[in-house]
């Protein structure tokens, strides 16, 4: 990805998505997403309970309690997905996602893929695969470029 000390843009934005994921309140997966257009961050999102509501850190994971496998029964979850939150933030702030690239720590579930298609993004970049890949055919049909890249190095280089 990068060719020296300075990371390339894909590595840079995937690193930012990884930092965004640290805000997650999910006990199963920490996911982060960053919407980017023309090298500028439009919005960010992570997976967690709706704003102001109790989350899994406080209440425990309902999916774990019920033995629900990852990638199934999305409706039995307190969390809004990172990709959903990145779209919601854009809507709240009047920011168009048309032609944007989404950098996300994981590939999308089919529900998020549908929303991303309707948001008219151009590209989706990730460094991790979710437990299902039904989004692929949908992205292909919608003309959304999908790139699976190696995870970015977590090390952050700062000059003294």
N, C-alpha and C positions, 0 to 999 in steps of 0.2 A: 504494500500500500504506500508507505512513505519511502522516499529515496534518500533519506539522510536524517539529520536531527529534527528538521521541520516536518510535521506530519502533513500528508496530503489532505484535501478537503473531506474525502469520505472517512478517513481515519479520524480526523478532527471532530466531525459531527457525530460519528459513532461513539467517540469518547464522551462527548457531551450527553448523548442519550444514556450512556452508562451512569453518569453522575446524576442525571434526572431520575433514573430508576431507584436511586438511594432513598428517595422520598416515598416510595411505595409503602402502603400499609398492608399488603398482601403477605400472608405467611407462606405461600407456596412458591411464588415467583416474583421477583422484582423486575418490572419492565418499565422502560422509559422510551419516549418518542420525542423527536424534534422535527418540526416542519420547517423546511428551508426553501427559499427561492432567491435566485440571484446572489448566492453566497451570504444571505442574511437570514437569521432565525426569525421565523414568524411567530411560532408558539411552541410550547413544550407540554408534555403530559406524562403522567405515570399512572399505574394502576392502583386504585384505592376506592374506598367508599365515597358516595356522593358528599359534596361539601357540607360540613356541619353535622353529618350523621356519624353514629358510632361505627368503628371499623373493626377489622379482624384482630388488630393488635389489642383492642379492648375486649372484644366479644369472643374471640377464637374463630377458627375457620369452619364455617358451616359445611363446606364441601368435604373437609377432612372428617368431620363428625359423622357425615352420612356415607363416607367411603366412595365418593364420586371421583372417577378417573379424570385426569387432565384431558382437556380437549372435548369433553362431553358435558351436556346439561348446563350450558352457560347461564341459563336463567336462575340457577341456584347458586348465586354468588353475590356477595355484597359489593364487589368491586366493579367499577367502570374501568374498562381497559385503557391502556396508555394511548392507543391510537384514537379511541373514542374521545378521550380527554383533550388530545391535541386538536381534534376537529371542533369540539365544544368551545375551547378557548378561542379559536379563530372566529367562531360565530359570535361569541360574547363581545369580542373586540372589533368586529367588523372587518376581519382580514380574510381575503379570498385565498383559497387553497388551490385554485386552478393553476395547473402547471408546476406545482410544488413537488419537492422530493421529501419523503418521510424517511428519516433515519430512526430505526427502532432496534432495540436489543433482541427482539424475537420476530419471527415472521407472524403475519396476522392470522387470527381465527377467521372463519368464513363470515361471521357477523361483522367484524371490523373491515374485512375486505369489501363487503357490500357498501359500507359507509365511505370507504376510501375511493371506490369507483365513483360514487355519487358526488364526492368532494372534488372529483376530476383532477386527482394528482397525476403526475407524469411518471414518477419513479418511486420505488420502495427499496431501501437499502437496509440490510440486516446482517448481523454476525451470529445469529442463533436461530435454530428452527424450532417452532412450536410443535406440539405433538401431532398435529394434523396439517395436511397441505392442500386442502380443497380450494384454497385461494388461488392456486396457480392457474387453473383453467380460466377462472374469472378475470384475473389480471391480464392474461394473454388476450382474451376476447376484447377487453376494454383498452388494450394498447398500453398498459402500465408496465414499464420496465421493472424487472425484479432482479436485484443483485444480492447474492449471498457472499459476503466477504469474511476473511479471517477476523477473529476478535482483535480489537485494537489493543496495543500494550497499555496496561493500566498505569504505568510509570508516567509521571508528569515532570517534564524538564523545566526547571526554573534557573535562570542565571542568578548568581549571588548579587 
